[in-house]
Amino acid sequence: MYAYAYAYLPASTAALLASSSLAFSALFGFWIVNNKLNASVINAIVIITAAMTIIALDSDSDRYPYVSNSQYIWGFVWDILGSALHGLIFALSEWVFIKFLGRRSFHVVLEQQVMVSFCAFLFTTIGVIINKDFQGMASEAKTFKGRVTAYNLVLIWSVITFQLGVLGATGILFLASTVMAGVLNAVRVPVTSIAAVILLNDPMNGFKILSLVITFWGFASYIYGTSTGRLSVVG
């Protein structure tokens, strides 16, 4: 879903929309594993949703010329659905840790995550083989900017950083909660948006800047609310 979103949307726009994963993580965490929702968390959800609405209202300003209206709309849809699925996976993973693994040992949690990743690896590899994408990758590498070496480096670093991300998210789910994992996952949004403007020359208009500022505010609201709650508990 995210791949389709990034195919049709500028990276900065897709990243801002993906920040909705925080709202989905909080909601699914509340429904499935009874994570607490205080006023600050709810406020953060509302603010980030408003930021997504601002992006949607200004949807024509950053659309690439080769992307049709329907493709651009589908990019929005796939991005939001991917964020919802991401939040659901976080909540279900924490539910498994609580219900079946009992948070006994991080080693046990890693075994569970290894099996999940292995099943995903088999599923996608079979799809790639059936669709003959390995042959397509070979020809794609030849036309890639920087040629084959750069193409292979992108693949290698993508594998490494993705696995580190999965490991980090698993650790947060084990040690903290679905909502905290959603927050740390959403921190990448402003970083990706700014990097996309600097490195990929993505368009950054007033609406997108406003959405980015509002998203920052939503993160700050959540962090303030959760830190205040922990301090009151300690006190």
C-alpha positions in Angstrom: 0.0 0.0 0.0 2.8 2.4 0.9 4.6 1.5 -2.4 1.6 2.5 -4.4 1.2 5.7 -2.4 4.9 6.7 -3.1 4.4 5.8 -6.7 1.7 8.4 -7.1 2.5 11.0 -4.4 5.5 13.2 -3.7 7.6 11.7 -0.8 6.8 14.6 1.5 3.1 14.4 1.0 3.1 10.6 1.4 5.1 10.9 4.6 2.7 13.5 6.0 -0.3 11.3 5.2 1.5 8.3 6.8 1.6 10.2 10.1 -2.0 9.2 10.5 -0.6 5.8 11.7 -0.3 7.5 15.1 -4.0 8.0 15.3 -4.7 4.4 14.1 -2.1 3.0 16.6 -3.8 4.9 19.5 -7.3 3.8 18.5 -6.4 0.1 17.8 -4.3 0.1 21.0 -7.2 1.3 23.0 -9.7 -1.2 21.4 -7.5 -4.3 21.3 -5.1 -4.0 24.2 -6.7 -1.3 26.4 -4.0 1.3 26.1 -5.0 4.4 27.9 -6.3 7.4 26.0 -6.0 10.7 27.9 -7.0 14.2 26.7 -3.5 14.9 25.2 -3.5 11.7 23.1 -7.0 12.5 21.8 -5.9 16.0 21.1 -2.9 14.7 19.2 -5.2 12.4 17.1 -7.5 15.3 16.2 -4.7 17.7 15.3 -2.9 15.1 13.1 -6.2 14.3 11.4 -6.6 18.0 10.7 -3.2 18.2 9.2 -4.1 15.3 6.8 -7.3 17.2 5.9 -5.2 20.3 5.0 -3.1 18.2 2.6 -6.2 16.8 1.0 -7.7 20.3 0.5 -4.6 21.4 -1.4 -4.3 18.2 -3.4 -3.7 19.6 -6.8 -0.7 21.8 -6.0 1.9 19.1 -5.7 0.6 16.5 -8.1 3.2 15.3 -10.7 2.2 16.0 -14.3 2.3 12.3 -15.2 0.0 11.3 -12.4 -3.7 11.4 -13.2 -6.5 12.5 -10.9 -7.6 9.0 -10.2 -4.0 7.8 -9.5 -3.5 10.8 -7.1 -6.7 10.0 -5.2 -5.7 6.3 -5.0 -2.3 7.4 -3.6 -4.2 9.1 -0.8 -6.4 6.0 -0.2 -3.5 3.5 -0.2 -1.5 5.7 2.1 -4.3 6.0 4.7 -5.2 2.3 4.4 -1.5 1.4 4.8 -1.3 3.6 8.0 -4.4 1.9 9.4 -3.0 -1.5 8.7 0.3 -0.5 10.3 -1.5 0.6 13.5 -3.5 -2.6 13.5 -0.3 -4.7 13.2 1.2 -2.8 16.2 -1.9 -3.5 18.3 -2.2 -7.1 17.3 1.5 -7.7 18.0 1.2 -6.2 21.5 -1.9 -8.3 22.0 0.1 -11.5 21.1 2.8 -10.4 23.5 0.3 -10.0 26.4 -2.1 -12.9 25.6 0.2 -15.7 24.5 3.8 -14.7 25.3 3.2 -12.9 28.6 6.1 -10.5 28.0 8.2 -13.2 29.5 11.4 -12.7 27.5 12.5 -10.5 24.7 14.1 -13.6 23.2 10.7 -15.2 22.9 9.3 -12.0 21.3 12.1 -12.0 18.8 11.4 -15.6 17.8 7.8 -14.6 17.2 8.9 -11.7 15.0 11.4 -13.8 13.1 8.5 -16.2 12.1 6.3 -13.2 11.0 9.1 -11.8 8.9 10.0 -15.2 7.5 6.3 -15.7 6.4 6.3 -12.2 4.8 9.6 -13.0 3.1 8.2 -16.2 1.6 4.9 -14.5 0.5 6.7 -11.7 -1.3 9.4 -13.8 -2.8 6.8 -16.1 -4.3 5.0 -13.1 -5.8 8.3 -11.7 -7.2 9.1 -15.1 -8.8 5.6 -15.5 -10.3 5.6 -11.9 -11.6 9.2 -12.3 -13.0 10.3 -9.2 -11.1 13.9 -10.4 -10.7 14.4 -10.1 -14.4 12.8 -6.6 -14.2 15.2 -5.6 -11.4 18.2 -6.6 -13.5 17.1 -4.3 -16.4 16.0 -1.6 -14.0 19.5 -1.5 -12.4 21.1 -0.8 -15.8 19.0 2.4 -16.2 19.3 3.5 -12.6 21.0 6.7 -11.8 24.5 5.6 -10.7 24.1 2.3 -12.5 24.2 -1.2 -11.0 26.4 -0.4 -8.0 24.2 2.4 -6.7 21.1 0.2 -7.3 22.5 -2.6 -5.3 23.5 -0.2 -2.5 20.0 1.1 -2.3 18.7 -2.5 -1.9 21.3 -3.4 0.7 20.7 -0.4 2.9 17.0 -0.7 2.5 17.1 -4.2 3.8 19.4 -3.2 6.8 17.4 -0.1 7.8 14.1 -1.9 7.4 15.1 -4.7 9.7 16.5 -2.3 12.2 13.1 -0.5 12.1 11.2 -3.7 12.7 13.6 -4.7 15.6 13.1 -1.3 17.2 9.3 -1.4 16.8 9.2 -4.9 18.3 11.3 -3.7 21.3 9.0 -0.7 21.9 5.9 -2.9 21.7 7.5 -5.3 24.2 8.7 -2.7 26.6 6.0 0.0 26.3 2.8 0.1 24.2 1.2 0.3 20.8 0.7 4.0 21.2 4.4 4.6 22.0 5.4 2.5 18.9 3.0 4.6 16.8 4.6 7.9 18.1 8.2 6.8 17.4 7.1 5.5 14.0 5.5 8.8 13.2 8.6 10.8 14.2 10.0 9.9 10.8 7.3 12.0 9.1 8.9 15.4 9.5 12.3 14.0 8.8 11.1 12.4 5.6 9.2 15.5 4.5 12.2 17.8 5.0 14.6 15.4 3.4 12.3 15.0 0.4 12.3 18.7 -0.2 16.1 19.0 0.2 17.2 15.9 -1.7 14.3 15.2 -4.1 13.2 18.8 -4.8 9.7 17.9 -3.7 7.2 20.9 -3.8 6.7 22.5 -0.4 3.9 25.1 -0.5 2.2 27.0 2.3 -0.5 24.3 3.0 2.1 21.6 3.3 4.3 23.7 5.6 1.2 24.4 7.7 0.4 20.7 7.8 3.9 19.9 8.9 3.8 22.5 11.7 0.4 21.1 12.9 1.8 17.5 12.8 4.8 18.7 15.0 2.2 20.2 17.4 0.3 16.9 17.5 3.5 15.0 18.4 4.3 17.5 21.1 0.8 17.2 22.5 1.1 13.4 22.7 4.6 13.5 24.3 3.6 16.1 26.8 0.5 14.1 27.8 2.2 10.8 28.2 5.2 12.3 30.1 2.9 14.2 32.4 0.9 11.0 33.1 4.1 9.0 33.9 5.3 11.8 36.3 2.0 11.8 38.1 2.1 8.0 38.5 5.6 8.2 39.8 4.6 11.0 42.2 
